[in-house]
Amino acid sequence: MKQYLDYLISSNIYPQDVKENNILLRKRDLDVKFIDLDDDETRYEQKEYIEKFPHVLRTPLTQFDDMCKRLTRRCS
């Protein structure tokens, strides 16, 4: 999941609602898809904008970390 999120970010796509409900995982081959990227919470920004406003980058990364913590608690 993190690799795919990194791919999106490297493509200047910054999802602002990273959570379990927006990720599909195919068990057979562990293929990951982020869904719901067509809403107003997904941002497409140039690198220069992100340099000025780094919170746009921090948001999906923080949300991803928070989601991982929630999932880890559920599994323990």
PEKA-V248871 format. One record per pair of residues at least 4 apart in sequence whose ideal C-beta (glycine too) atoms are under 7 Angstrom apart, sorted by the first residue. I is the first residue (numbers start at 1). J is the second residue. If there is no record, write none. Layout:
((I/J) (I/J))
This chain:
((1/5) (1/23) (1/32) (2/6) (2/64) (3/7) (4/8) (4/32) (4/34) (5/9) (5/18) (5/60) (5/64) (6/10) (7/11) (8/13) (8/15) (8/34) (9/13) (9/14) (9/57) (9/60) (12/44) (12/45) (12/46) (13/37) (13/42) (13/44) (14/43) (14/45) (14/56) (14/57) (14/60) (15/34) (15/37) (15/42) (15/60) (16/41) (16/42) (16/43) (16/59) (16/60) (17/22) (17/36) (17/41) (18/22) (18/60) (18/63) (18/64) (18/67) (19/63) (19/67) (20/67) (20/71) (22/34) (22/35) (22/36) (23/32) (23/34) (24/33) (24/35) (25/30) (25/32) (26/30) (26/31) (37/42) (38/42) (43/56) (45/49) (45/50) (45/56) (47/51) (48/52) (49/53) (50/54) (50/56) (50/57) (54/58) (55/59) (57/61) (58/62) (59/63) (60/64) (61/65) (62/66) (63/67) (64/68) (65/69) (66/70) (67/71) (68/72) (69/73) (70/74) (71/75) (72/76))
